[in-house]
Amino acid sequence: MTTVDRQNYVRAKSYATLTRGEALRMTRQLRGITQAALATETGIAQPAISSIETDRIDIGVDRAEKLGVALGVHPAVLAFPNWRAPKPR
């Protein structure tokens, strides 16, 4: 088995940032789920999902958990779409 020296890797550059709403919309669309179907699955009203996707209201932790389960992603993907691990010291 080959040992990999991680110090030789260059951290990937971020070329775009996403809002929480954009992360939700992109994830939902990639899964092929309508807002109405997502509302039925999560119990979150469709107008609220629309408002989250257009960044008129914040997603919140409770909603991120429900939406994450329904979309098959970790809630952090929706709540913290631009999070990057801190650089090691």
Order of alpha helices (4+ residues) and beta strands (2+ residues): alpha-alpha-alpha-alpha-alpha
